[in-house]
Amino acid sequence: MSVLRAIRCNPQVFRNIIARSSSSLTDGEMRIKEVLKEKFPHASSLKVVDISGGCGAMYEIHIESDEFRGKRTVQQHQLVNQALKDEIKAMHGLRIFTDVPRK
């Protein structure tokens, strides 16, 4: 279900998104962030966002790490998927954006 459709069907989703913009990370976001920090200790940028309205069903990850240098995008995403293999079991979906730091 798209975010706009979810908002139309349940206005509480919109209120949760607005409230989240000024609040701290959810438990799921913190757990995923810690796992990725452990797996990619030299990541120069890491952002984890619960895009399911706070229920933990779908996440978006943006990670920039030198460990991705020389690897194709699919290989970079495989590394992230492997790091999160236990967490992924409980998810409905995952959007991954990887990059290599600019020198």
Secondary structure, DSSP 8 states (H G I E B T S, - for coil): --HHHHHHH-HHHHHHHHHHTTS---HHHHHHHHHHHHH-TT-SEEEEEE-SSSSSSEEEEEEE-GGGTT--HHHHHHHHHHHTHHHHTT-SEEEEEEE----
